[in-house]
Amino acid sequence: MPSHRYRDIFSRVPVAPVERTWPDRRITTAPLWVPVDLRDGNQALADPMDPERKLRFFELMVAIGYKEIEVGYPSASQTDFDFVRLLATSDLVPDDVTIVVFTPARRDLIERTVESVAGMRGDVVIHMYAATAPVWRDVVLRRTRDELASMIYAGSEEILRLAGDSVRFQFSPEVYNLTEPDYVLELADHLTKQWDATPERPVILNLPATIEAATPNVYADQIEYMHQNLPRRDGVILSVHPHNDRGTGVACAELAVLAGAQRVEGCVFGNGERTGNVDIATLALNLHAQGVDPMIDFSDIDGIREVVEYCTRMPIHPRHPYVGELVYTAFSGTHQDAIRKGFAVQGPGVWEVPYLPIDPADVGRGYEAVVRVNSQSGKGGIAHVLESVYGIRLTPEQEREFAGHVQRHTDATGREASAEELKALYEEVYGCSN
């Protein structure tokens, strides 16, 4: 592997020293979750959502309890513009839901964006972004730091002029994690002053890890540095937008919240460019598993998955945390034995069943698929399936004996044995079903 061609993050951008407090903190309340499936997630689809799919996805996000939703990039396509206009001219947006629309820092696109939200009755956030990292400045935008800052300030002035008090403001220095921290502070100081950031009308400063470039602790340090040094901090909602290029998007988001982030942008099950945006369902249910109210409702996770798969035209992986078809299923004999014994003593109190971090019933799953039998399974798992599905109780001697019959059957077929097959084999061996 030509690893010599790459540099670590410390060789690419200054990582400012920070007096760390995040390692000693705990997450005790959920941040504000902001799904970007209709914008960032939609941009990543081979077949972007049509209006019917966008509306179905929006209604899903409202139903499960999101209070701020980024609904599109209205200057990018007529479909997005029309969808935002639909929301602005209908009763589809509940009074307690804030709509976010996305725009580059360009005058003509800002005008189109402001036009799209005209008449929106509820709260609206106009989210302006510009790529700020050195490689993007030099290669893509071909602007110096000062030239790019001037472009950003012109865009923020245009939003203020056109939208005024009718909206709130958000800025993302795209690729924040590869941008010089002093430059981001300079931009944040100007924008929060220009947009008059106050606790009553806060400005959102969103700090994306657009391309994951370091271990999650580095991102946490970068977030805590801004948390400690931002001007007008009490008038700023500090937001993060992790991607998953290194496979650590969830860890980056969790450490960022420990480091001072109050708001997390992501997609319901992690869809997004390249390896995806951060997965909000995993983040929320991780909190649930720690006894913290996630403030969004995943009690019908299979119904949510069905809508997401329909709208994105992409399947959810069977091993995807919390929602995958197999994530509450044990095939291994030792796992099955531990789960069976855990169920036998589990009462209505604190959940403590081995190998099951949450009760599958919390997300609308039944228990029939928790234990499934193949050639790797043991006598405890086989007995559990017969008892839980058919009420057939094996004696300890029968468990040992019948496990041998099942082992020979699954070795011969090379596949999983269904509950029906186990019952039929039991009747073949013992001549009855009770």
Salt bridges, closest charged atoms under 4 A:
ASP40 OD2 - ARG39 NH2 3.85
ASP40 OD2 - HIS241 NE2 2.89
ASP40 OD2 - HIS243 NE2 3.63
ASP50 OD2 - ARG53 NH1 2.96
ASP50 OD2 - ARG313 NH2 3.78
GLU68 OE2 - ARG263 NH2 2.54
GLU70 OE2 - ARG39 NE 2.69
GLU70 OE1 - HIS127 ND1 2.86
ASP80 OD1 - LYS54 NZ 2.80
ASP91 OD1 - ARG121 NH2 2.83
ASP96 OD2 - LYS67 NZ 2.69
ASP108 OD2 - ARG106 NH2 2.91
GLU111 OE2 - ARG107 NE 3.56
GLU115 OE1 - ARG112 NH1 3.87
GLU158 OE2 - ARG107 NE 3.31
GLU158 OE2 - ARG161 NH2 2.69
ASP165 OD1 - ARG201 NH1 3.31
GLU180 OE2 - ARG137 NH2 2.87
ASP182 OD2 - ARG145 NH2 2.97
GLU186 OE1 - ARG145 NH2 3.77
ASP189 OD1 - ARG232 NH2 2.31
ASP221 OD1 - ARG20 NE 2.77
GLU224 OE2 - ARG25 NH2 3.83
ASP245 OD2 - ARG274 NE 2.61
GLU265 OE1 - HIS241 ND1 2.65
GLU265 OE2 - ARG263 NH1 2.83
ASP279 OD2 - HIS320 NE2 2.44
ASP302 OD1 - ARG305 NH2 3.59
ASP302 OD2 - ARG365 NE 2.92
ASP337 OD2 - LYS341 NZ 2.93
ASP362 OD2 - HIS288 NE2 2.93
GLU387 OE1 - ARG340 NH2 3.82
GLU387 OE2 - ARG393 NE 3.42
GLU399 OE2 - ARG340 NH1 3.22
GLU416 OE2 - ARG372 NE 2.71
GLU421 OE2 - HIS409 NE2 3.40
GLU421 OE1 - ARG415 NH1 3.04
GLU427 OE2 - LYS423 NZ 2.71
